[in-house]
Every structure is written in structure tokens, then in C-alpha cells.
């Protein structure tokens, strides 16, 4: 995730950072610029068309469809941002549940061995969830404390180990039934958070919708020079690539943030959140 000062306009405008869509679009922008120059040359110099020809009315199509494409892109961007923000809320909930659970464990005055188990298990769940959402496996530094199988759902195995440990402590008399109910509820929230993150990860924007927007943008921009050349002349070479940059950038940004748990520049700081959980749990339980 990129950390920045929203008030620093100068840096935003004149600096092309690694998350800027211009880095991805500039080859296509140059191609569209060349295509626009070619269309302008054909219409103005080869075929010598004028505003009285019917081809000049193609610009009316862009006026009518401009509102449609704007609404589609607004809906697309808002939907992706909702997914990004929901992911952030879930990771915030993971942080809060981890802290609360650790505070309750600390208050029970359990043997040091049991404290060390939860000091390891709670952060391990955060790291395992992070890697699970990135389609990787996490086994931890001291895997002998909580053994997991690679072929199974690792976050579920860690949560199951903590639940089993709580029931074992109840049988030994360290935890009462009432305390077990409260602590079990915290572990259940871990699983609820995992399920919410998996829903975002595994349910992308419908394929047909995404493909339609891309084709719509491409055809819309590709036909702009045909009708606008009579009004703008060779200035199309600059204007059409800029229109492409604006429309395609919105789609690229939406694509990037709809899965907020990866490595893209604008994705959520999942690594930092996991490290903070580990740090705070260690502080609470020591």
C-alpha cells in the first residue's frame, strides 16, 4: 500500500509512481495516437471529407454513449472500492479480535506453557490467513507448537487447535464453562473474518461485465477520431490518447483494488497488519 500526503498536489501531478496507470497505458496511448493521426490524414488529405459528409455525425454517438460509459465506470469503481473497504474492515476486525482474545488469555493466569501456545497461535492465524488469501502456505516459525497439514485449510487448522486447547484447559480446571463460552466466541470470530475475506477473494466481478466494459472503452475511443477530426483536426493526436488514459485508468484502478489482499501498490497493507498483530500479542502476553 502506498503511503502519501493527500495535500501534496505537486508531487501527485509531476511524479509517476509505481502504481500510476500511465506506466501500463503509455504503449496503448502511443498506438491510439498514431491511429488517430492516420485517420485524420485519410479523412482530411486523402478522401478530403468535410463536415457536410455523413461520417461527421459519428460524433453524435459519442455524445449519447458518453453518459452510459460514465455510469458504467462509476458503478465499476464503486463496486471495487466497496470490496477494498470491506477487506480493510475485516482486517481491522482481525486485529481487534486478536488483541481482545490475548487480553482475556492473559487475565486467566494460565501456566506459562499455555500462554506461550496462544502467544504463538494468535499471530500465526493472521500470517496463515494472509498467505492463504495469496494462495500460498504458511507453517510458522515454531510449527511444533501447532502442527498443520499442507493439504488442508491452514487457518482452519490453527483455529481448531486453539479451540481444542481451550476445551483441554476447561477439562483441567483452568477455565470455567462461562469463560470457555466467551473465549470460544473470539475464536469463532477468526473463522468469520476468514470467511469474509475468502468471499471477497473468490468472488470477482462477473466476467461478462468486465469484458463488456473493456470492449466498450476500446470501441468508444477507437471511433472518436472518425467523427471528431472535422472539429479538432490533427489535435486528435493529443486529445484521443488523453481520453483513453482517463477511461482506461478507471477500469485499471477498479481491477487492482477489487482483490485487496495481493501485492499491487494500492492493495491493503496485509503484511504490516500481520506484523502489528504479532507485535501487540507479544506485548500483551509478556
C-alpha positions in Angstrom: 0.0 0.0 0.0 1.3 3.5 -0.9 1.5 6.0 1.9 1.2 9.5 0.8 0.3 13.1 1.7 -3.1 13.9 0.1 -2.3 17.6 0.3 0.9 17.4 -1.8 -0.6 18.2 -5.3 2.7 19.0 -6.9 4.1 15.5 -6.3 0.9 13.8 -7.5 0.9 15.7 -10.8 4.5 15.6 -11.8 5.7 12.3 -10.3 4.8 8.9 -11.9 4.9 6.4 -9.1 4.9 2.7 -9.5 1.1 2.5 -9.1 0.3 5.1 -11.7 -1.8 3.7 -14.5 0.2 5.8 -17.0 3.0 3.2 -16.7 0.7 0.5 -18.0 -1.2 2.6 -20.6 1.5 4.5 -22.4 2.2 1.9 -25.1 -1.6 1.8 -25.9 -1.8 5.6 -25.8 1.0 5.9 -28.3 -0.7 3.3 -30.6 -4.0 5.2 -30.4 -2.2 8.5 -31.1 -0.7 7.0 -34.3 -4.0 5.6 -35.3 -5.7 9.0 -34.7 -3.1 10.7 -36.9 -3.6 8.1 -39.6 -7.4 8.5 -39.6 -7.1 12.3 -39.7 -4.7 12.1 -42.6 -7.1 9.8 -44.6 -10.2 11.9 -43.9 -8.6 15.3 -44.4 -5.9 14.7 -47.0 -6.7 11.6 -48.9 -10.6 11.4 -49.1 -10.9 15.2 -48.4 -14.1 14.8 -46.4 -15.8 17.8 -44.8 -18.4 18.5 -42.1 -21.2 18.1 -44.7 -20.4 14.4 -45.0 -22.4 11.9 -43.0 -19.3 10.5 -41.3 -19.1 13.7 -39.3 -22.3 12.7 -37.5 -20.5 9.8 -35.8 -19.6 12.3 -33.0 -23.3 12.2 -32.0 -22.9 8.6 -31.0 -20.1 9.6 -28.6 -22.3 12.3 -27.1 -25.1 9.8 -26.5 -22.9 7.0 -25.2 -20.6 9.2 -23.0 -23.2 9.2 -20.3 -23.6 5.5 -20.4 -19.9 4.7 -20.2 -19.6 7.2 -17.3 -22.3 5.5 -15.3 -20.8 2.0 -16.0 -17.3 3.2 -14.9 -18.7 4.9 -11.7 -20.6 1.7 -10.8 -17.5 -0.4 -11.6 -15.2 1.8 -9.4 -17.7 2.0 -6.5 -18.1 -1.8 -6.5 -14.4 -2.4 -6.4 -13.9 0.2 -3.7 -16.6 -1.4 -1.6 -14.7 -4.7 -1.8 -11.4 -2.9 -0.9 -13.0 -1.1 2.1 -14.8 -4.3 3.3 -11.5 -6.1 3.2 -9.9 -3.3 5.3 -12.8 -3.6 7.9 -12.3 -7.3 8.1 -8.5 -6.9 8.7 -9.3 -4.3 11.3 -11.7 -6.7 13.0 -8.9 -9.4 12.9 -6.6 -7.0 14.7 -9.2 -6.2 17.4 -10.3 -9.8 17.9 -6.6 -10.9 18.3 -5.9 -8.2 20.9 -9.2 -8.9 22.9 -8.5 -12.7 22.8 -5.0 -12.2 24.1 -6.1 -9.9 26.9 -8.6 -12.5 28.1 -5.9 -15.2 27.9 -3.6 -13.0 29.9 -6.3 -12.4 32.6 -6.8 -16.1 33.2 -3.3 -16.6 34.8 -2.7 -19.7 32.9 0.6 -21.7 33.2 3.5 -20.2 31.2 3.4 -23.1 28.7 -0.2 -22.3 27.8 0.5 -18.6 27.5 3.3 -19.3 25.0 0.9 -21.5 23.0 -1.5 -18.7 22.4 1.3 -16.1 22.0 2.3 -18.2 19.1 -1.1 -19.3 17.8 -2.9 -16.0 17.6 -0.3 -14.2 15.3 0.2 -17.5 13.4 -3.5 -17.3 12.4 -3.0 -13.8 11.0 0.0 -14.8 9.0 -1.6 -18.0 7.8 -4.7 -16.1 6.7 -2.5 -13.6 4.8 -0.8 -16.3 2.9 -4.0 -18.2 2.3 -5.5 -15.2 0.6 -2.5 -15.0 -1.6 -2.8 -18.7 -2.4 0.3 -19.7 -0.5 1.0 -21.8 2.5 2.3 -20.7 6.0 3.6 -23.1 8.5 5.2 -20.7 11.1 8.5 -20.5 12.8 7.8 -23.0 15.6 5.5 -25.4 13.8 5.8 -28.0 16.5 3.5 -25.8 18.8 0.7 -26.1 16.2 1.1 -28.7 13.6 -0.7 -28.2 10.3 -1.1 -30.3 7.2 -0.2 -28.7 3.9 -3.1 -30.3 2.0 -5.8 -28.8 4.4 -7.1 -25.3 5.1 -4.3 -24.0 7.3 -6.2 -21.1 9.0 -9.0 -23.6 10.0 -6.4 -26.0 11.4 -4.9 -23.2 13.6 -8.3 -22.1 14.8 -9.3 -25.7 15.5 -6.0 -26.2 17.5 -6.8 -23.1 19.7 -10.4 -24.3 20.3 -9.1 -27.8 21.2 -6.6 -26.2 23.6 -9.4 -24.2 25.3 -11.5 -27.3 25.8 -8.5 -29.1 27.2 -7.9 -26.3 29.7 -11.5 -26.5 30.7 -11.2 -30.2 31.4 -8.1 -29.5 33.5 -10.0 -26.9 35.5 -8.0 -23.8 34.4 -11.1 -22.3 32.6 -14.7 -22.3 33.7 -17.6 -23.1 31.4 -18.6 -19.5 31.3 -15.1 -18.4 30.3 -15.0 -21.1 27.7 -18.1 -19.7 26.0 -16.6 -16.2 25.9 -13.2 -17.4 24.6 -14.8 -19.7 22.0 -16.8 -16.8 20.6 -13.5 -15.0 20.0 -12.1 -17.9 18.1 -15.3 -18.2 16.1 -14.8 -14.6 15.0 -11.5 -15.6 13.5 -13.3 -18.0 11.2 -16.0 -15.5 10.4 -13.3 -13.0 9.3 -11.6 -15.7 7.2 -14.9 -16.5 5.5 -15.5 -12.8 4.7 -12.0 -12.4 3.2 -12.4 -15.6 1.2 -15.8 -14.2 -0.2 -14.0 -11.1 -1.5 -11.1 -13.1 -2.8 -13.1 -15.8 -4.6 -15.9 -13.8 -6.0 -14.6 -11.4 -8.6 -16.6 -9.0 -10.7 -18.6 -11.1 -13.2 -16.5 -11.9 -16.3 -19.1 -10.7 -18.8 -19.4 -7.4 -17.1 -15.6 -6.8 -17.0 -15.2 -7.9 -20.7 -18.1 -5.6 -21.8 -16.6 -2.5 -20.2 -13.2 -3.1 -21.8 -14.7 -3.6 -25.2 -16.9 -0.6 -24.8 -14.0 1.6 -23.9 -11.9 0.3 -26.8 -14.5 0.8 -29.4 -15.6 4.1 -28.0 -12.0 5.5 -28.1 -11.2 3.9 -31.4 -14.2 5.6 -33.2 -13.6 9.1 -31.7 -11.1 10.2 -34.5 -13.6 9.3 -37.2 -16.2 11.9 -36.2 -14.2 14.5 -34.3 -11.5 15.0 -36.9 -13.5 17.8 -38.6 -13.7 19.8 -35.4 -10.2 19.1 -33.9 -8.1 18.3 -36.9 -4.7 16.9 -36.0 -5.1 17.9 -32.4 -6.7 14.4 -32.1 -3.2 13.0 -31.8 -3.1 14.5 -28.3 -6.8 14.5 -27.2 -7.8 10.9 -28.0 -4.9 9.3 -26.0 -5.9 11.5 -23.1 -9.5 10.3 -23.3 -8.2 6.7 -23.4 -6.0 7.4 -20.3 -8.9 8.7 -18.3 -11.4 6.0 -19.2 -9.0 3.0 -19.1 -7.4 4.2 -15.8 -10.7 4.0 -14.0 -11.0 0.4 -15.2 -7.4 -0.5 -14.3 -7.8 1.0 -10.8 -11.0 -0.9 -10.3 -9.3 -4.1 -11.4 -6.4 -3.5 -8.9 -8.5 -2.9 -5.8 -11.2 -5.5 -6.3 -8.8 -8.1 -4.8 -7.2 -6.1 -2.0 -5.1 -8.8 -0.4 -2.3 -9.1 -3.0 0.9 -7.3 -3.8 -0.3 -4.4 -6.0 0.7 -0.9 -4.9 -2.8 0.0 -3.9 -3.7 -3.2 -2.1 -4.2 -3.3 1.7 -1.1 -3.4 3.9 -1.7 -7.0 4.9 1.9 -7.7 5.8 2.1 -4.6 8.1 -1.2 -5.6 9.8 0.0 -9.1 10.4 3.3 -7.9 11.8 1.5 -5.4 14.1 -0.7 -8.3 15.4 2.4 -10.3 16.3 4.0 -7.3 18.0 0.9 -6.4 20.0 0.2 -10.0 21.1 3.7 -10.4 22.3 3.4 -7.1 24.3 0.1 -8.2 25.9 1.2 -11.7 26.9 4.6 -10.8 28.2 
